[in-house]
Amino acid sequence: MSTTEWASRPRGKPTIAGRIEARLRHDILHGTLAPGSRLSLDKLREELDVGLSPLREAVTRLVSEGLVEVAPQRGYHVAPISIANYTEVGALRAELEPYALRLSIANGGLDWETDVMAALYRVNHTQRDANDARSRAEWEAANNAFHLALIARCDMPLLLRTHAMLVAFNDRYRNIYSEAVTVQRDVVEEHTAIAQAAVARRADEAAEILELHITRSVEILVGHIKKNMLPEAPGA
């Protein structure tokens, strides 16, 4: 299960609204529903073959998550994207995730250490083929699971939910600009250094490496977007 699903999947049996929400969220995060595009409820109701009430409920939830925007006289639109927004997402992760990691190092026991090293093994042994969308998706899921394992014992539910939201926003950019993501550096050594410092309880070192790791990833993707893919984005 991805970090996004972990944070937002309804508990128990999914409702009709929950299934619609999951479908729309997937399409927004993967760019199937283009940033800034209008969401016609009548059209969606026909396409998804659902009632208007559960559809409105699902869209309202996505508004609360920041994936959909609503304005008087304009209706619903998929949230736009910009370099400024992506940079903000990265800056927040670079602050919150190392903080959460410090808490996990303080709180976590042997089970946490085992989960971190298992997640490290999985992400480091998951192939990422630049030309294979499924391969990229599997690596992204393993990468998100690794980052979640690191901070899972921060024991702060609100922080974890906030982190999951930021990861979802981050994934949206990485999915939409997958061409740029595929040329990023090999992060095996960085992941290994973070995990080893964390389980050895070297909190300052682990937090510092993690912050740099996040910052580098954001800077690299922003550089590619600026150069090749989003030259006129708002906030660029």
N, C-alpha and C positions, 0 to 999 in steps of 0.2 A: 504494500500500500504506500502510495506517495505521501509526502508531507502534507500536500494540499488535501488529499482525501482524508488523511488522519484527522486533520483539523475540522473539516467541514462536512464530512459524511454524517447524515442523520443516524442517531442511535436507534437500534431496533429495525423493524421492518420498514423499508423506505416507502414513503407516501408517493402519490402521483406528483405532488409539488416537488418532493425530494428528487424524484427521477428526472423531472424537467430541469430542475436546478443543476443537477450533475451534468446533464447533456449540454446545457447552455454554457456552464462553466468550462467544460472541456473544449467546446468550440471557440470560446473567447481566448482561453489560454493557449490554444494551438493556432490561432489566427484564422480559423475557418470563418468566424464572424469578425470581419475586419475592424480594426480600431477606428472609432468615430462613426461607424455605420449605424443607421437607424434600425431600431428593433420595432417592427410593426407587430403588435400583439395579435391582430386579426390574421396576419400572414403566418405567424408562428403557430397560432392555434390550428390552422389548417394543415400546416406542414407536420406538426407533431401529433395531430389528431387528439387534442386534449381540450378540456373546458377552459373557459376564460378565468375562472376563479383560481384553480391551482396554478395556472400560468402567471397570473398577477402575483400570487404568493411567491413563486420561484423568482421572478424578476425583482421583486422587492427585496428578497434576501441578497441577491447579487448587487443591488444598489448599496445595501449596508456593508458589503464587502469591498466596495470601490471598483467593481468590475463593470458596472453599468451606471450610467448617469441619467438623471431625469430633470427636465426643466419645463416650466410652464410654456405652453403653446408649441413646444418642440417634441414632447414625448420622451421616449426612452432611446438612449444611444449607448453603444459599446464605449467604454471609457477610452479616451485617446491615449496615445503613447508619445513620449518625448524623451530626449536625452536627459533633460532636467529631472523628470520623474524617475527614470532608471537610476540616475546618480543618487537621488534621495533614497531610493530603496536600498542601494548598496551602502550608503553611509549609515543608515539605520541598522542594517545587519552587522556592519563592522563595529558598531557600538554595543548592540544587544547580545550578539552571539558570543563574543568573548566573555562578557559578564555572566551569561548563563553557563558557559563552560566552567568558569571559576566556581560557581555554585555547585555544579555537578561533581567537580573534583573534590569539593569539601564534603558533599553528601553521599556520593556514590560508593558502593562497596564492590565486592568481587563480581557480583552479577553485572554491575554496570561496566566494569573493566572488560568482562567477557563479551558483553554486547558491543562495546566499542571496537575491540579487536576483531570480532566476527564481521562487523560492518566494514571495517578497514579491509579485511581479506576479500570480501565480496566486491567492493568498488575497485580495488586494485587488480582484481582478476576478471572484471567484466570488460569485454572488448568494446571499443567505440570506433565503429567503422563510419568514416565521414560520408560514405555514399549509401548507407543503409539506415533508413529512418527508424526501423525497429531497434537496431543496435544502439543508436543514439538515445532512444527513449529508455532502453534498459540501463544504459550507463547513467543517465540523468536520475533515474529512480534509485539506483544504488548510491549515487552521490548524495542525494537528498537524505536517504536513510542513514548514511554515515554522519552527516551533519546533525541529524536529529538524535542519533545515538550519543553523540558527544554531550549534548545539553539536556538529555532526557531526565537526569536526576537533579536539575535545578530546582525541582519541586515548586515551581511557580506556574500554575495553569494559565494565567493570563499572559505571562511572558511567552509561553509555548504557543498559545493561539496567535499572538502577535507575530511571533517568528514564522509560524506557518503561513500567515497572510503575506508576509514579506517574501517568503520563498515562492509562493504562488505568483506574485508579481514578477519576481526574478525569472521564474520559469517561462512566463509569458514572453518576455524579451528574448530569452534563449531559444524558445520554440519558433518565434517569428523570424528571428535572425539566425537560424540554424547554420547558414552558410558561414557566418563569422565564428560561431561557436566551434565548428569543426576544426578550425585552424589554431585554436588556443593551445597553450603549452601542455606538456605532460605534467600532471599534478600528483603522480604516484609518490614522489619523494616528499612533497608538501603534506599530503594526507598522512603518510607514515610518521613524519616528524611531529605532527599535531597529536596523533594518537599515542605515540610513545611517550611524549612529554606529559600528556594527560594522565595516563595510567600510572606513570611514575610520580604523579602528584607534584610536578613542576609547573604550578599554576601560572606563574608569570610568563614562563617560556611558552607554554601551550597557548595562552591567550594572545601573546604577541605574534606568534606564527599564524594563528587563525585569523587575526585581524589583517595581517599582510596578505594572506591567501585570498580573503574576500576582496580586499581592495585591488589586488592585481587582476583578479577575474573581471571586476567591473571596469577597470581602466582599459583592459585589452578589448573588451566587447564595445565599449564606448568609442574607442579609437577606430575600430572597424566600421561601426555604424556611421560615424562622422565622415569617414573617408569614402565609403562605398554605398551606403544604404539609406541614410536618413539625413541628407544634407540640409533640408529645410524644416526640420522638425521644430516645433515650438520649444523654446527653452534651450535650443542647441547653442 
